[in-house]
Every structure is written in structure tokens, then in C-alpha cells.
Amino acid sequence: MLADLTFNLSDRQNPSLPNIFATTVSSMSELDDQLRIMASNPDAPPCRLNPKASPVVLIFGGQANRTVDLNNDAYESSAPN
């Protein structure tokens, strides 16, 4: 039952939420204990703010023969500010 629960929680997590709770348990009673501890002190580790994801820029350069060429201006303009 623990494996099913943890699999479904990880599969259905919402990474856009601001907090993350991560723990390691080997039984349902350990999970219950960890959740109670976290609920009583939400600022305690391992609860932390989810870091903002960095933007991703995809640039598809032209392909010729066996090489892939990318314009240097396109590469430089995609650098983070």
C-alpha cells in the first residue's frame, strides 16, 4: 500500500506549487509520523520553497550534410540576462 500511495503522489504532484515536502519512509506509520511533524512545523526542513524554473529557449538551427549549424547571433541572444 505504501508503494502505491507514494507512486501516485509523485505521479500526480504539481511542480508549480510553492512548497515541496520530501522524506524517506519505509512504513505507513513512519509516513504518518513525518506528515504530523511537518504539519506541526511547516518551516522545518525538508519543506522549502520550490525554486523558480529557469526559462528554456529552444533554437533549431539549419542542418546540412552531417553537421548542425547554429547562427552565433541566435545563440548569444538567448543567453540569460
C-alpha positions as CSV (number, residue, x, y, z in Angstrom):
1,M,0.0,0.0,0.0
2,L,2.9,2.4,0.8
3,A,4.4,1.9,-2.7
4,D,1.1,2.5,-4.4
5,L,0.4,5.7,-2.3
6,T,3.9,7.1,-2.9
7,F,3.9,6.3,-6.6
8,N,0.6,8.1,-7.1
9,L,1.6,11.1,-5.0
10,S,4.8,11.5,-7.1
11,D,3.0,10.9,-10.3
12,R,0.3,13.5,-9.6
13,Q,2.4,16.1,-8.0
14,N,2.1,19.7,-9.1
15,P,5.5,21.2,-9.6
16,S,4.1,24.7,-9.9
17,L,3.1,24.8,-6.2
18,P,5.4,26.9,-4.0
19,N,6.4,24.2,-1.4
20,I,8.0,20.8,-1.6
21,F,7.9,18.1,1.1
22,A,10.4,15.3,0.7
23,T,11.1,12.5,3.1
24,T,12.1,8.8,3.2
25,V,9.9,6.3,5.0
26,S,9.6,2.5,5.0
27,S,6.2,2.1,6.5
28,M,2.8,3.8,6.7
29,S,3.4,4.7,10.4
30,E,6.7,6.4,9.5
31,L,4.9,8.4,6.8
32,D,2.2,9.3,9.3
33,D,4.8,10.5,11.8
34,Q,6.7,12.6,9.1
35,L,3.4,14.2,8.0
36,R,2.4,15.1,11.6
37,I,5.9,16.6,12.3
38,M,5.7,18.7,9.1
39,A,2.1,19.8,9.8
40,S,3.2,21.0,13.3
41,N,6.1,23.0,12.0
42,P,5.8,23.9,8.3
43,D,9.1,25.9,8.3
44,A,11.2,22.9,9.3
45,P,13.2,21.1,6.7
46,P,12.6,19.4,4.3
47,C,9.7,21.8,3.5
48,R,11.2,24.5,1.2
49,L,10.1,26.9,-1.4
50,N,10.1,25.4,-4.9
51,P,12.8,27.3,-6.8
52,K,11.6,29.2,-9.9
53,A,12.3,27.3,-13.0
54,S,14.6,29.0,-15.4
55,P,13.2,29.8,-18.8
56,V,14.1,27.4,-21.6
57,V,14.9,28.6,-25.1
58,L,14.9,26.1,-27.9
59,I,16.6,27.1,-31.1
60,F,16.6,24.7,-34.0
61,G,19.5,25.5,-36.4
62,G,19.6,24.5,-40.0
63,Q,21.1,21.1,-40.9
64,A,23.3,20.4,-43.8
65,N,25.0,17.1,-44.6
66,R,26.4,15.6,-41.4
67,T,26.7,18.8,-39.4
68,V,24.3,21.0,-37.4
69,D,25.0,24.7,-37.7
70,L,23.6,27.4,-35.4
71,N,23.9,31.1,-36.0
72,N,26.1,32.6,-33.3
73,D,23.8,35.7,-33.0
74,A,20.9,33.4,-32.2
75,Y,22.9,31.6,-29.6
76,E,24.2,34.8,-27.9
77,S,20.7,36.5,-27.9
78,S,19.3,33.5,-26.0
79,A,21.7,33.9,-23.0
80,P,20.0,34.7,-19.7
81,N,20.0,38.4,-18.7
